[in-house]
Amino acid sequence: MINRIVYRLGQHIDSILMSSILFTLLIGLFILYSASGESVGRVSAQLMNIVIAMSILWLVANVQPQFMERMALPLYLLGIMLLIGVALFGNISHGARRWLDLGIVKLQPSELMRIAVPMMLAWFFSQREASLRVTDFIIAFIILLLPVFFILKQPDLGTSLLVFVSGLFVIFLAGLSWRIIIGGAVAAGALMPIFWSMLHDYQRRRIRILIDPTQDPLGAGYHIIQSTIAQGSGGLTGKGWLNGTQSQLDFVPERTTDFIFSVFSEEFGMVGNVLLLLLFSLIIARGLYITSQAQSTFSRLLAGSITLTFFIYIFVNIGMVSGILPVVGVPLPLISYGGTSMVAILLGFGILMSIHTHKKLVASG
């Protein structure tokens, strides 16, 4: 009886992917305890975030991909309406209008679009896979740029970047020509002056500071300078858990969220960084394997986008805290403190597991 219950609960859970995720989450809890100044309360809150996100992962993993495909268009349209609602009636906090107060609950619709946009584009291309034309790719870019525009206006550069990349991966995997990609890159370069003029002052300052953080060492450049000092001071094997001086003495800012990798680097050094990156690589490799085994165009495009977007999360966060990319507020997945990002990431992994395990059931049926 117990074995049957366990089997039913884990029927749609991919054991390789899940074990890699759980091990990464465990590392995240250990480093969060150190980064938060040994705060049991902060670790307990993160543990609750994980429980909620894991529950969502399990629920989504038990939903058939065919149902997700049917829900792609309604979910996208709902997200667009919520983004319009934020633009008109959203709450302003710290100079940004990102939240929509519905009375019962406060929503951040931009987080919904991280999943809704790639789902919508995967559905769009699956409907046209027999005869794709250039006009289809133009329409796909319009579908992608509409929510990105609303998110940029909030302003939220980090989330808009992730939404844009997640959709761009779907368009690329759908068969976008390299000539169009190269042409688009050239056109984007030519439009950089216009893009620069559209940025907010704080966003321009981040890019200037990226080039030379020492021009404002106690202001805008403080984050990058202290972060790189912490990483460098870790050396080969690190200073040991709970022994990082830069983090424990409060020099590293936002050390439980965006800059938690600096804390990890200082305490576990290059060896720890390599092991963490290998663990991330295992998760990405499993995601790519699931993508390669997907049985439908919708599943393949969606799985590929989720996996590659997870890679972008890691690349942008580590690049940001290492001083090679601007600071855009992207957390380190499965490691940084936060409920919203944890739910978004594990929801994506739930979709991957659904695509993989339901494929097995169909194949054996």
VENBEL-V942202 format. One line per field, one symbol per residue. phi: phi as a letter, one per 40 degrees, with the letter a starting at -180 (. if undefined). psi: psi as a letter, one per 30 degrees, with the letter a starting at -180 (. if undefined). burial: 1 if it has 24 or more other ideal C-beta (glycine too) atoms within 12 Angstrom, else 0. A space follows every 10 residues. Layout:
phi->???
psi->???
burial->???
//
This chain:
phi->.ccccccccb cbbccccccc cccccccdcc ccdcccggcc ccccccccdc ccccccdccc ccccdccccc cdcdcccccc ccccccccbc ccafgbbbbb ccgcabbbdc cccccccccc cccdcccbcc acbccccccc ccdccccccc cccccacccc cccccccccc cccchccccc cccccccccc cddccccccc dccccccccd cacccacbbc ccdccccccc ccccgcbgch dgbccccccg cccfccbcbc cccccccbgc cccccccccc cccccccccc cccccbcdcc cccccccccd ccdccccccc ccgbbccbgb cccgbccicc cccccccccc cdcccccccc ccccc
psi->eeeeeeeeeg egkjeeeeee eeeeeeeeee feeefghhje eeeeeeeeee eeeeeeeeee ffkkfeeeef feeeeeeeee eeeeeeeegl kkkhgkjfkj jgdelkkife eefeeeeeee eeeeeffgfe ikleeeeeee eeeefeeeee eefekieeee eeeeeeeeee eeffgkkfee eeeeeeeeef geeeeeffll efeeeeeeee eifffiffcf feeeeeeeee eeffbeflfl kggjeeefgg eklhffcegf eeeeeeffae eeeeeeeeee eeeeeeeeee effkfleeee eeeeeeeeee eeeeeeeeee ffgflljghk ljkfelkkee eeeeefeeee eeeeeeefee eeef.
burial->0000000000 0111001101 1101101111 1111110000 0110011011 0011011101 1111100110 1110111111 1110111001 0000011111 0000001111 1111111111 1111111000 0000011001 1011111111 1111111111 1111111111 1111010000 0000000000 0000000000 0010011011 0010000001 1111111111 1011000110 1001011100 1111111111 1111111110 0110011011 0011011101 1011111111 1111111111 1111111111 1110111111 1111111111 1111111111 1111111110 00000
//
